[in-house]
Amino acid sequence: MTENIQITTGVLVALIIGIVEVLKKAGLSSRYAGVVSLVLGLFLGGISAFIGTPLVQSLIIGTVMGLTASGLYSGAKALIK
């Protein structure tokens, strides 16, 4: 069960990064990319509450996903520059 959560979380982090990148190309200011990542993480984490994960755990996982996505994006951006 834990392996499934880890794989799903990794895929969702990649999805969050992709969505934020698309939004940035559509005109979202880079300034708000971290906030959007966090909101998307919380949203996607909240959805997992509907499939049986306790709400608090879902929101914590969502927060970690959003913060991870924003950190991975800014870290990759720093490497490119």
C-alpha positions as CSV (number, residue, x, y, z in Angstrom):
1,M,0.0,0.0,0.0
2,T,2.8,2.4,0.9
3,E,4.5,1.8,-2.5
4,N,1.3,2.7,-4.3
5,I,1.0,6.0,-2.4
6,Q,4.7,6.9,-3.2
7,I,4.3,6.1,-6.9
8,T,1.0,8.1,-7.1
9,T,2.6,11.0,-5.2
10,G,5.5,11.1,-7.6
11,V,3.3,11.1,-10.6
12,L,1.1,13.9,-9.1
13,V,4.1,16.0,-8.4
14,A,5.1,15.7,-12.0
15,L,1.6,16.6,-13.0
16,I,1.6,19.7,-10.8
17,I,4.9,20.8,-12.3
18,G,3.5,20.4,-15.8
19,I,0.2,22.2,-15.0
20,V,2.1,25.1,-13.5
21,E,4.4,25.3,-16.5
22,V,1.4,25.4,-18.9
23,L,-0.2,28.1,-16.8
24,K,3.0,30.1,-16.8
25,K,3.2,29.9,-20.6
26,A,-0.4,31.0,-20.7
27,G,0.5,34.2,-18.7
28,L,0.7,33.3,-15.0
29,S,3.4,35.3,-13.3
30,S,6.4,33.4,-12.0
31,R,5.8,35.1,-8.8
32,Y,2.6,33.1,-8.2
33,A,3.9,29.7,-9.4
34,G,4.7,28.5,-5.9
35,V,1.3,29.4,-4.6
36,V,-0.4,27.7,-7.5
37,S,1.7,24.6,-6.9
38,L,0.6,24.5,-3.3
39,V,-3.1,25.0,-4.1
40,L,-2.9,22.2,-6.8
41,G,-1.2,19.9,-4.3
42,L,-3.8,20.6,-1.7
43,F,-6.6,20.0,-4.3
44,L,-5.1,16.8,-5.5
45,G,-4.4,15.6,-2.0
46,G,-8.0,16.5,-1.0
47,I,-9.3,14.3,-3.8
48,S,-7.5,11.3,-2.2
49,A,-9.7,11.8,0.8
50,F,-12.6,10.6,-1.3
51,I,-10.9,7.3,-2.0
52,G,-10.5,6.3,1.6
53,T,-7.4,8.3,2.9
54,P,-8.1,10.2,6.1
55,L,-8.6,13.9,5.4
56,V,-5.8,15.2,7.5
57,Q,-3.3,12.8,5.9
58,S,-4.6,13.7,2.5
59,L,-4.1,17.4,3.2
60,I,-0.6,16.8,4.5
61,I,0.3,14.7,1.5
62,G,-1.1,17.5,-0.7
63,T,0.9,20.1,1.0
64,V,4.1,18.1,0.6
65,M,3.3,17.5,-3.1
66,G,2.7,21.2,-3.8
67,L,5.8,22.3,-1.9
68,T,7.9,19.6,-3.6
69,A,6.6,20.6,-7.0
70,S,7.5,24.2,-6.4
71,G,10.9,23.3,-5.1
72,L,11.7,20.9,-7.9
73,Y,10.7,23.6,-10.4
74,S,12.8,26.3,-8.9
75,G,15.7,24.0,-8.4
76,A,15.6,22.9,-12.0
77,K,15.3,26.5,-13.1
78,A,18.4,27.4,-11.1
79,L,20.4,24.6,-12.7
80,I,19.4,25.8,-16.2
81,K,20.6,29.3,-15.5
